[in-house]
């Protein structure tokens, strides 16, 4: 399988060379040393020919082998800028996904057309045969307020994660989420950013509905003054099943230091209060030096608001410290230290430690370190590098 990977990349290189394109790219690799030895590697080649970029990325993961292959195209055709990606899963099925985007600017109006197509079967998803869709987005600035309208037919702009599961699980995410029936109305979304209220306070709004009816309404009010130079931003999101609230205070040099995650509680149309899901404190101590504390009183709710998996198992809190310094050739090294905690069961509830570091050693070569040390469990250690050319 590894031979196929390098053979395909060699073919791509020879094709680009014969076309007299300028060639650039990157090679990154990660050597997993603990708990077992394996190698993950990714090679990207991009050829530039008369303003058009043509290339691809091959990815190889440990014992799973040649998992991903993408082919990319980007350029300008008359007044339209186009780009697209085709994704293959060489282990089977071969063809997985295609997405494309075209952008046209006319005066103060920007028009974007997204298209997507999926193969008959994607591991973890089944669409009943090949299917696709399209989304049209129109954007304009109306007196300082940025307005956009998106209409989808068989697709939306919610990211989709295509998952292939072998020995491990490896994901790819693309910006268009197709569903069967590419000619049917899927959804409409209207966004207005920067609507002025008064006293420097603005409001951002987003409203969407699907062919099934109302989907969500999001309102963000920014710059609400308190006193002594302190303001805060509040985001309220309504769906058919829940209401969530996020409050972010801002105070001069420690802007964004505190974020509070919660939910507005209603009984009928009467506001009953706010359910507190958790909070995050982040203090910037320098250009890239910070201390951050995240406490989740409701882990699932906080992760849903943040849109990412933060904790594992019984963990509910972490303390993180990051810092950087000058590295080789004008670059900077970065280090991030994180301690994850559980309610009980170990000293101070400590469950695992994580260390991430990036160190430039040349202008185009960077080394990486990732170390995870769980309490009472096997450690994870990986060393890697990224080489650009």
N, C-alpha and C positions, 0 to 999 in steps of 0.2 A: 504493500500500500504506500509505503514511503517512496518507493521508486516511482510510482505514478505521480505523486505530488511533485517531485523535482523534475520529472519528465515534462509535466504540463507547464511548469514554470519556464523550463528551457525552451519549449516550443513558443510560448508567449514572447520570451526575450528575443528569439530569432526572428519572429514576425515583426516585432517593433523595430529591430535593427534594419531589416530589409526595407522597411517603410521610411527610413531615415528620420526617425523621430528622436527628439531628445528624451532621455530616459532618466527617471528618478524613482525613488521608492524608499522602503524601509524594511528591515528585518528585525523582528523581536522574538525572543525566546524566553521560556521559563523552565528551569530545571527544578522539579519537585524532588527534594532530598528526603523529606519525612512526611508522612509515615512510610511511604514507599517511593522508590525512584521512578520518575517518568519525565518525559520531555514534551512541552507544549511549544509550538512555534508558529509564527505567522510571517508571511512574506508578501509585500505589496509592491507591484510594479506599475508605473504610470508613464505612458508615452505622450508627449506633447507635440502635436503636428498642426501648424497653422492655426493655433488657438483652440484646437480640439484636444481634449484629454481622453485617452483610451487606456484602460488597464484592468487590473484585477487583484484580488487578494486570495491567497490559499492559506488555510489554517489546518494544523495538524495537532491533535490532542492525544498525548500519551498512548495508552493501549487501545483507544477508540480509533486512532488513525486519522485518515484524511476526511475530516468532518464537513468543512465548508469550502466552497469556491464561489467567489463573486466575480462578475465582469461588469465594469463601469464605463459609462460614456458621458461626457459633458462638453458643451460647446454652444455656439451661437449660430442660429440659422435665420438670417435676415434680422428682423426686430425681436425674434423670440429666442430666449435663452433656454436650453433644454439640458436635462440630465436624467440619468436612469441607471438602474442596477438590476442584474439578473442573478438570482441565487440558486446554486445547485448544492445538493447533498450527495456527494459521490458514493456514500455507503448505501444509499437507497432510501427513498426514491431519488432519482437523479435530479429532476427539475422540481423546485419548490416554489419560487416566488419571483415576480417581476414588479418593479414599480418605476414610474416615470413622472417627470414634472416639467411643465413648460411655463415660462414667465414672460408676460408682455406688459410694458409700461406705456401708457397713453396719457400724456399730460400729468395730471395729479392722480390718475387711476392706475392701480396695479392689479393685473388679472393673473391668477395662477390656476393652472389645471393640473390636478394630480390624477394619475391612473394606476391601477393595480390589477394583478392577475395572479391567481394561485393554481397550483397543480391539482390533480384529482385527489391526492391524499397527502396531507402533511402530518407527520407524527404528532399526536395530541390534538389534531383538528381534522374534521372531515366535512367537506363542503358539498358532497354529493356529486362530484365531478368538477372539471375545470370551471372556474368562475372568476369574475372580476368586478370592477366598479370604477367610478369616477367622482371626483370632488372638484367643484369650481369655487374659487375664493376671490372676492373683489375687495380691495382695500383702498381707502381714501382718507385724507386729512380734512376734516370739516371744521374750520375755525379753531384749530388747536386740539380737537378731539379726534383721535384715531378710530375710525369705524371700519369694521370688516364684516362681510356677510359670506358665509360658507354654506353651500348646498351640496348634498351628497346623493349620488345614485348608486346604490349597492356598495357604498364605502363611506367611511368617516375618517377624520384625522386623528382618531385615537390610536396610539402606537399599538402594534401587534407584536407579540414575541413568538417567533417560530422556534419550537423546541425539538431537538433531536436527542433521544435518550439512548445511550449505549452503555458502557461501563459507568460513565458519568453523565452529567446533563449539561449541554452547551446551548446557548440561546443566541438568537439574532433578532434585532428589533428594527422595524422599518416604520416610516411615518404615516402610512396609509393602511387602514384596517378593512379589508374587503369582506363582503358577505355575498351569498348567492343572490342572483337576480340583479345584474348590473344595470338594468334599465329602469328599475323601480326606485321611487323616492325613498331615501333612507333617513335623512335628517336635515335640519336647518339650524344654523347657529349664528347669532348676531352678537358682536362684541363692540363695546364703546369704551375707550380708554381715555381718561383725562377730562371727564365732564366736570366743569367748574361748579362748585356750590357757593362758598363764600369764605372769606378770611383765609385764603390759601388752601382750603380743603377741596380735594377732588374726589370723584367717585369713578370706579371702573365697574362695568357691568358685563355680564355674559348670559345670554338666554338661549336655550336650545330645546327643540322638540323633535320627535321622530314620528314616523307614520302611526305609531301606537299612541301618540299624545305627548303631553309635557314630559320633559326629561330632567332639566336642571335650571336653576337660576342662581347666579353667583354675583354678589355685590361686595366690592372692596372700597372702603372709605379711607383715604390716606390723609395724613397731616392734621388729625384732630388735635387741637391744642389742649393741654392741661394747665401747666404753669411752669415757670422757671425754665423755659426753653424746651420742655418735655412735650412731645407729641406721640400719637400712636396711630397705627393702621389697624383696621378691623376688616376681616373677610368673613362673610356669612354665605354659606352655600345651602340651597334648598334643593332636595330631590323628592321623589315620590315616597321615599322610605325614611329619610333622615334630614336633619338640619345640623350643620357643623359650623363652629365659630373658631377663628384664629385671630388672636390679638398680638400685635408686635409693637412694643413701646420703642421710641426713638429719642435719643438725648445726645445731641452734639457728637462728641468724639466717641461715644459708646453706642452709636446707632445700631439698632438691631441686636442689642446685647441680650434681650429677653424676648422669648416667644412663648405664648401660652396657647395650648390646644384644648378645645372644648366643644360643647354642643349646646345650642339654645333649646331649652325645654319649654314646650307649649302644651297646654290642655285646651283643645279646641283652638280658639284664636287668642287665648290668654297666655301671656308669657309667664312662666313659672320660675325661671332662673336659668343658670348655666351649669351644665355638667362639666367638670374639669377632667380632661383626659391626661394631661401631662404638661410639662414645660421644658424649655431649653434655655440655658444661660450660656452665652458666648462672649468672652471678653478678649478683644484684640489688644495685645501687649506690644506689638510692633508691626512691621510691614507684613510679615508672614508668621508671626508668633502669636499664639492664642491658647486659651484654655476654654474648654467647652464641657458643659454638663447637661445631659439629657435624662430626664426622669419621666417614665411612662406609668401613670396610674392605671391606664387601660392600654395595654401593649398593642392589641389589634387595631384600636381606634387611632392611635398615634401613627402607626405604620401606614394605615389607610390614608391619613391626611398627608403624610410625607411622601407617599407613593413609593416606598422601598421597604425591603426587609432589613431591619436594623438589628434585632435581637434574635438569639437562638435559645431554644429550650425555655427554662424558667427565668431568663434574664429580663430585667425591667429598667436598668439604669446603666449608663456608662459615663466615665470621666475621660476626656481626651485632651491631650496637649500636643501642639504642633509647633515646629520651629524650622528655620532654614538659615542658610549662610552662603557665603560666596564659594563657588566651585570652580572647576577648570573652565578656562576659555570663555569667561563671561557668564557662565551658567550659575545655577544655585542648587545646592543640595537641600532636600526636604526630608524631614523626619516626622512621623506621626505615631504617638504612643496612646493606646487606648486600654482602659481597664473596664471590664464588663462585670456587673454585679447581679446576684440573685437574692431573693428575700432571706434565705437562710441556708444552712448546710455546709458552710465553710467559714474561714476567718474573715470577718467583716462582710461576708456574703460574696467575696471575690470568686468569680467563676472561670474567667479566662483573661489573658493578656494578649494584646496584638501590637505588633511593630511593623511599620511600613516605612521604607526609606528609598530615596532615589538620589543617586550621586553621579553627576557628569564627570567623565574622565577624559573626554575629548570633545571637540566642537560638535561631532556627530555621533557620539557614543555615550550611552548612559547605562549605568548598572542599577538594578533594583533588588531589594530585599523584602521578603514578606515572612513574618514569623508569628505563629499563633501558639500560645501555651495555655491549654485548659488545665484547670485544677483537677488533678487525679486522672488525667487522660493523656493520650499520645499527642506530642507536639507536631505542628505543621511548619515546615521550613522550605522556602523556595528562593532560588537565586535566578535573576534574569538580566537581560540586556536588551537595548533597542539601538539599532544602528541605522542611520539615515544616509542616503546618498543621492 
